């Protein structure tokens, strides 16, 4: 097999160039050439062989479906976000802001299970002394935890082959490099090739592997987008570093539901899972206040009760402000237009501020009706009962559309002492729920009448 050599590939058109230049000669795109490895023959290198199994055509009826048992991570909320636990041979990419707790969480995970499974914590950012000091400060039972300080991916896999861990952490992928490339660690080509090397090793060795990834200033994972495609699961750590609460969300999972949510609280001894997160996000008001509504949202397989707050005040500029925290701003603009057109409530000269309490980000449409009721409540200075819960999607014609799993949302609300709920008519339960009055509405105007 011919010796591999370096070339440069254009990410816009795919053209190859023998050396780097500022502009692609084929498509004239600027700064699009990236370092790549090519071979002199058409045969792929041996390190790619057997990556996806034997090269044999097989009928789908002959494929074995024996489910392998999942491995517990030692943290129930992390298991929930992963879809039930760690899958042998899977690769999980976890990203988040600096200081959010990624390394702390994974160190806790390995320390909790190191007595049951052989583990290996590979760090390229910290020394062994720093990792040990953190483990002692958190009071972790890390007697059986094995550590390695290394950044060369070939050396890492060589140590792993001799040590044979069952669960492995690489912190972080941006510090790892491969000897087959000349670019600096953290570059696009190095991150792509190093991650591909580790993914291949995890699949072939049946190791459950965690990769820690840095994020850009926009909050996206740093490096090429193909990094998220190569791994099996992508977890995002969300939350303010000044707050005690952390939320870990699965945005990709080949072995479980997407958008599963794990909630943690940061304490002196590390991150602790929160079994009842709805209690964190519910209202703390002693008396009902205007502009506050409890909504029932759903994250993955978990229904949550979250408080939506709205503040509507007179604008002082030519253009009214629309500020949202935890909600998409374009969605708010559309909802306010529906409110004006079909309910006659005009807010075009008012500043509207929407906040989802607790730092939760709501992406589903069930928040439409609670947000509008909170805005009208603040605008008209109407107080709503703190035992009232609301959910429902708003259509452009003013209708209240149903959302998924309405029955589970109502049961969750009833468990937390909710006495009344405003829901879409199609989500009205067939059987009455004890202690809960359900008000089913078909249009936005019907819901506003209950204010």
N, C-alpha and C positions, 0 to 999 in steps of 0.2 A: 504494500500500500504506500502511496506517495506521501511524502512529508507534508504536513499541513503548513499553510502559509497565511499571512495576514493580507486582507484586502479591505476595501471600504465600500459599503453598500448604501445606496440612496434610499432613505425611508419613504420618499415620495413616489419614485418610479421603480425601485429595485435594481437599478443599474449598478454594476460593479466597477470600481476604479482601483488601480494598483497602488495609488497613494492618495493622501487626503488633500483636498482643495476646498476653497470656500464655496464654490458653486459647482453643482452637478453639470457635467458636460452634456447629458442627455435631455433633461427636463428644465435645466437652468434654474433649479431651486437653490436658494442660498442656505448654507449651514445645515444641509440635510444628510451629509455623509457620516456614517457610523462605522466603527471598527467591526469587522466580522472575520470569521475563520473559514477558509476554503481549503479544499483538498485537490491534489493534482489528478485524481482519478474519480470516476463516477461512483465507486464503491464508498459507502459511508464508513467512518471510523468505527472501530470495534466497540467504543464506549456507547454507541447508539444502539447496538444490537441487543435484542431481547428486552427493550424498554417497555414495549406494550404487550409482551408475551410472545409465544411462538407464532411464526408467520405461517399459519395454517388456516384455511377456510373451514369454519365449523357452523353447523346448523344451530339456530338459537335454542332448539329443543334439547340439544346435547350439552348446553352450558350449565355447569353446576351452580346452584343458587344457595349453597350452604352459607348462612349468615355468620360471619365471625363475631364473637362477643366484643363489645366495646370496652375500652379501658377507662376507668374513672380517673378524672384529673385531680381528684381530691377536693375540688371546689364545685359545689352544686350549681352555682350560677354560671360558671364556665362550661360545665357539662350541658346546661340548658342551651347556651348560645351555640354550642357545637352540635346540637341535635341529639344529645343523649350520651356523649362521651367521645373519647378518642378512638379513631378507627386505625388499626395497624396498616401501615403503608400509605397513610394520608399525610399531606403537607398543609399546614395552616399558616397563613400569613396574618400577622397582627400588627396594626399600625395605630398611631395616635400622636398627639402633641408631645413635645419634650416635657418630662416630669409628670406625665399623666398616670404612670404606674405600670407600664408594660413589663419592664424588667422585674419589678417587684412581684407582679402577678405570676409570671412564669417561674420565678424562683420559689414562690410559695407552692406552686403546683408541683414542681419536681421534688421539693422537700417533703411534701405530704405523701408522695407515692414512692419515694426512693427505697422505702423498706419492703415494698411489694414487687416493684419492677426495677430492673437496671436502668439507670438514667445517666445522661451526660449533658452538662450545661457548658456550651462553647461561647465564650465572650471575646469579642474583638475590640470592645470599647473600654473595658475596665480590666484592672489587674485582678489576680486571684485574691489579693488582700482586700481589695474593695468589695468584691462579692462576698467574701467571708465576713467582713465587718457588717454588711447589710443583713446577712442571715442571722448573725448574733444579735444585732439591734432589734430585729423583728422576733427574736426568740423562736426561730424555726428549728424543727428536729432534722438537721441536715447532716447527721452522722454518716449516712450512706450515699450522700450526694457527691458525684464526681464532677470535677471542674477541668476545663481546658482553655487556655489562652492561645488562640491561633487565628490567623486571618487567611492563610492559604487553603483553598478549598480542597486541593489534592491531599494536603497533610491532614486536614480534618477528617476526610473520609478514610484515610489510612488508619488513623487512631480509632475511628469508630469501628472499623472492621476487626481490629484486634480486641477492643473493649466490648463490642457487641451490645450496645444499649438497646432498650426497647422503646424508650421515649427520649427525644433529643431536642435541644433548643440551640439555635444559632442566633446570637445577638451581636450585631445586626447584619442583615444582608448587604447593607451599604459599605461595610468595612471589609467584606470578604473579596478576595481576588483569585483569579485562576492564572496559572503560569503560562497558559497558552495565548494570553493576550498581553500587550505591552502598555495598555492604557492604565490610568490610575484607578485604585479602588473607588467605587462610588459612581463611576462613569456609566453611561447607558449600556455600553457593550459588556463591561465587567459585571454589572448587576444581572443582566440577562443570562450570560454564560454561567456565572456562578450559581444562580438560582436553578438553571436547567441541570447543572451537574448534581446539585443536592437533591432535586426532585427525582432524578433518575436513580440516585443511590437509595433514597427512601423507598421507592417502589420496588426495587430489586431486593432490598434487605428487609422489607416489611417493617420499617421503623415508623412510628408516629413522630413527625417532626414539626417543630414550631420555628418559623422564621419571623424575626422582628424587623419591621420596615419603618424607615423614617417617612415623614410627611412634608409636603411643601407648605409654603405660607398660605396657600389657598385651602389646605386641609386634605389634599389628595395624596395618595401614596407616591413617594418619590421614585423615579426610575421609569423604565418603559412600561406601557400599558400591558404588554404581553406578560409581565410579571404576575398580574392578577389572573390571567388566563391559565398559566402553568400550574398554579396551586389548586388544591381541592376546596379550601375554605379561606375566606377573607373576613377577618374580624376588625372592626373599628372601635377604638376606645374614644368615648365622647365624654364631655364634661369640662367644667372650669377647674383649672389647677388650684384656684383659691377656694373651691367648694369641697366639701367632704364626700360628695356623691360622685360616683363614676358609673357610666353606662357602657356596656360592651354589646355591640350590635353585629350580627352576621349579615353581610350583604351578598355573600356567595357561599353556598354550601352544597356540595355534591352528595352529602350523606344526611341531610336534614332540611328543615324548613328555612327559607330565607327570611330575614328580618326578625329572627329570634332575638330576644333581649335578655341580657343578664345585668342585674343591678348590684353594685357594690358600694360600700361605705369605707372611706379611708380612715383607719384608726392608727394608734401608735404601734400596734402589732401587725400592721399591714392591711390588706384589703379583705373585708368580710362581706359575704353574700347577704343580701337582703331578701328574706323569704316573702315579705308582704310589702312590695314596693308601692302599692296604692296608698298606704298610710303616709309615705313620704311626700306624695304629690297632692294630697287632699288639702282643703282649706283649713287654715288655722284661725279663722275669724270666730270670735265668740258670738257675734251677731251677724245676721245677713247684711251684706254690703252691695252696693250697686256696681255693676260691671264684672261680677264674678259668677262663673257658671262651672259646674262639675260635668265633665264629659267622660264618656266611656269609650276609650280607644282600644285597639288591639294590636299588639306587637308580636308577630309570629303566632304562637299558640297560646299566648298569655293576654287576657283582658286586663286593662289597667284603668283606674279612675284617676283622672288628671284634672287639675283646675286650670281653666282658661280665663285670663283676665283681660279686660278691655278698658281703655281710657279714651274717651272722646271729648275733645276740648276745642274751643274756637281757634281757628288758624289765624296767624298774624302775617302771613306772607301771601304772595300771589298764587303759590301752589301749595295745597294742603299736604301734610306729611303723612306717609303710610309706612309705619315701622312695625316689623314683626320679629319676634324672637321665638323660634321653635316652629314656625309656620312659613309656608312659601308666600312671598309677598305678592306675586302675580295672582295667586289664588284669592288673596284678600281683596285685591282690586276688582276681580270679577264678582265676588260675593257682594261687595258694596254696590256695584252696578245693578245686580239683581234686586237688592234691597230697595234701591231707589225706584226701579221700574215697576216692580210687582207689589211693593208694600207701601210706597209713597213716603218712605223715610229718606230724606235727602241729607247726605253728609259731604257734599262736594266742597263746602267751605269749612269743614272740620278736620282737625288733625286726629288721626286714628292710630292708637298704639295697641298692639296685641302681644301678650306675653303668655307662654305656656310655662307654668310654675314647675320648678325643679330642673330646668335645663333639658327637658325631654323634647326631641324633635318629632313632630307629627307629620307623617307623609300621606296618611290615608284620608279619604274624603268624608269620613264620619265626623270630622271636626267642623264641617261647614255650618250646620245648624247651631251648635254651641257658640261658635264665634260670632255669628250674627245676633243671637240673643244676648250675648255679653255686650256687644257694641250698642244695641238698642237700650239695654238696661243702663249703661253708663250715660248715653245721650239723654234719655228721659229721666235719669235719676230714679230708677225703679229698682228696688231691692228684690232679689230672688232668694227663695228658701235654700238654705245650705243643705237640705235633705232632698234636693231636686237634682236629677241627672238627665243629661240630654245627649243624643247622638242622632246623626242623619246627614245624608248628602243633599245638597241643594242643586237643582237643575236650572238651566238658563231661563226656563219658562216659569220658574217660581215653585215648581213641585218639589216635594220632599221625597227623595228616592231612598229605597232600602239599602242597608249595608249587610255585609256577611256576618254570620254568627250572632244574630240579634239576641237569641235566647240566652247564650252564654254571657253576653254583656249584661243583660238584666239580672241574671242570677248573681254575677259578681257584684253588681250595684246593691242588691238586696243584702248580701253578706256584710257590706260595710255600712249598713244602717240607712240606706237611701229609702225614702218613703214614697217618692213620686218620680216618674220618668216620662219624658216627652220623646217619642220615638216615631219613625215613619210608620204609616198605616200597614205596610206590608210586613213589618217586623213585629206586629202585635202578636203576643203569645196566644196559642190556642187555649191553653189552660191558665187560670189565674195563678199568680205568684203570691204566696202568702206574705202579707205585710207590705206589698208594693202596689201602688196605683199606677197603671200604665195609661198614658194619654196618647193615642195614636192620631197623627195628623197627616193630611194629604198635601197641604200647601203651606208655604211660608206664612201666609196671613193667618192660618189657623193656629200656628205655633205662637205668633205674636199676640194673639188674643189672650193667651194664658199668662202673659206678663202682668 
